[in-house]
C-alpha cells in the first residue's frame, strides 16, 4: 500500500468548525433576556410571595392569584412588569456568564463526541453558576428591591426609576459593597440551581433520546426543560428565600434585619413554619419552568442556526 493511500486526506481528518467562545457567551445572555421578557411578571409575584409575612406580619398574599390581583389593583397593568430593566440586566450579566462558561466547559469535557458524565455536568454547572452569580449580584439586588417596592407604604418606597438609577443610588446612598449584599446566598443558590438545572436538563435530554420515543427537536427540549425546572425549583427554593430577604432588608437602628442566610432560614422556620421555606413554590416553578424552557429552546435554536448557516455544519446539535 502506498504512503498516499495510507494517509487520510485533509478533508477526511478535518474537524467540523466549532462555535466560538464569544458567540456562546452572547447566545447565552440573549436567550436568557428573551425568556425574561415573557416571565418577568412571575418573577415579581415570586418575590412578593417570599417577602409576604416577613417580620412577623400577617401574610399579605395567601396565593399567587391573590398577589396578581393585588398588584393589578394597586399598581396597574404596567405594575406587573416592575423591575423589567433589572431583570434584563441580570440576564445580560448572570446568564451570559453562566451559560457561556457551561457550554464552553461542556465542550472541553466532551470526549470523542460523547457528553460528560452526570457528575461532571453537575460540577460544570456549579462552577458556571457560582461565577455567573457573582457577576450578576448587583443586578439581582436592584431586581429584588424594584419588585418589592410596590408592597411598601408610599413613604417607605425607594422609588427607583430603572436599573441604572437603582445601581447609582445604591452606591451613592449605601456604598458600593451593598451591590454585593447577599452575594454568598446568591452564589449558593446559583450553584444549586445550575447543578440541578443544567445537569438535569442535559441528563433528561440524553435519557429521553435513549427511549426511542423522542428525536432532537423542540418537543424534546420542552419536556427536558420542564423536568429540569421541577427538580431545580424543589432544590433551590430555601436558598432563594434567604437570598431574597437579605437583599431586600433594611437597616434597623443601625443593624441589619438578618445576620446571614442561616439566620433567615431559622427565622422563617421558627415564625412561619418549615414549609414556608417553599413559600411561592407555584410562581417560582411557573417562572422557572417556562424560563428554563424558553432559555434552552432559544439557546439550542441559536446554536443550531449558527452552526448551520455560518459554520455550514448541518449535523450539529444544540450543544447542551
Secondary structure as the mmCIF struct_conf table of DSSP 4:
data_model
#
loop_
_struct_conf.conf_type_id
_struct_conf.id
_struct_conf.beg_label_comp_id
_struct_conf.beg_label_asym_id
_struct_conf.beg_label_seq_id
_struct_conf.end_label_comp_id
_struct_conf.end_label_asym_id
_struct_conf.end_label_seq_id
HELX_RH_AL_P HELX_RH_AL_P1 UNK A 3 UNK A 6
BEND BEND1 UNK A 7 UNK A 7
HELX_LH_PP_P HELX_LH_PP_P1 UNK A 8 UNK A 9
HELX_RH_AL_P HELX_RH_AL_P2 UNK A 10 UNK A 13
HELX_LH_PP_P HELX_LH_PP_P2 UNK A 14 UNK A 20
HELX_RH_AL_P HELX_RH_AL_P3 UNK A 21 UNK A 51
TURN_TY1_P TURN_TY1_P1 UNK A 52 UNK A 53
HELX_RH_3T_P HELX_RH_3T_P1 UNK A 54 UNK A 56
HELX_LH_PP_P HELX_LH_PP_P3 UNK A 57 UNK A 59
BEND BEND2 UNK A 60 UNK A 60
BEND BEND3 UNK A 62 UNK A 63
HELX_RH_AL_P HELX_RH_AL_P4 UNK A 64 UNK A 75
HELX_RH_3T_P HELX_RH_3T_P2 UNK A 77 UNK A 81
TURN_TY1_P TURN_TY1_P2 UNK A 82 UNK A 83
HELX_RH_AL_P HELX_RH_AL_P5 UNK A 84 UNK A 90
HELX_RH_PI_P HELX_RH_PI_P1 UNK A 91 UNK A 95
HELX_RH_AL_P HELX_RH_AL_P6 UNK A 96 UNK A 108
TURN_TY1_P TURN_TY1_P3 UNK A 109 UNK A 109
STRN STRN1 UNK A 111 UNK A 111
TURN_TY1_P TURN_TY1_P4 UNK A 112 UNK A 113
STRN STRN2 UNK A 114 UNK A 114
HELX_LH_PP_P HELX_LH_PP_P4 UNK A 115 UNK A 117
HELX_RH_AL_P HELX_RH_AL_P7 UNK A 118 UNK A 148
HELX_RH_3T_P HELX_RH_3T_P3 UNK A 149 UNK A 151
BEND BEND4 UNK A 152 UNK A 152
HELX_RH_3T_P HELX_RH_3T_P4 UNK A 154 UNK A 156
BEND BEND5 UNK A 162 UNK A 162
HELX_RH_AL_P HELX_RH_AL_P8 UNK A 163 UNK A 174
HELX_RH_3T_P HELX_RH_3T_P5 UNK A 176 UNK A 180
TURN_TY1_P TURN_TY1_P5 UNK A 181 UNK A 182
HELX_RH_AL_P HELX_RH_AL_P9 UNK A 183 UNK A 210
TURN_TY1_P TURN_TY1_P6 UNK A 211 UNK A 212
BEND BEND6 UNK A 213 UNK A 213
BEND BEND7 UNK A 216 UNK A 217
HELX_RH_AL_P HELX_RH_AL_P10 UNK A 218 UNK A 248
STRN STRN3 UNK A 251 UNK A 252
TURN_TY1_P TURN_TY1_P7 UNK A 253 UNK A 254
STRN STRN4 UNK A 255 UNK A 256
BEND BEND8 UNK A 257 UNK A 257
BEND BEND9 UNK A 259 UNK A 260
HELX_RH_AL_P HELX_RH_AL_P11 UNK A 261 UNK A 272
HELX_RH_3T_P HELX_RH_3T_P6 UNK A 274 UNK A 278
TURN_TY1_P TURN_TY1_P8 UNK A 279 UNK A 280
HELX_RH_AL_P HELX_RH_AL_P12 UNK A 281 UNK A 309
TURN_TY1_P TURN_TY1_P9 UNK A 310 UNK A 310
BEND BEND10 UNK A 311 UNK A 311
TURN_TY1_P TURN_TY1_P10 UNK A 314 UNK A 315
#
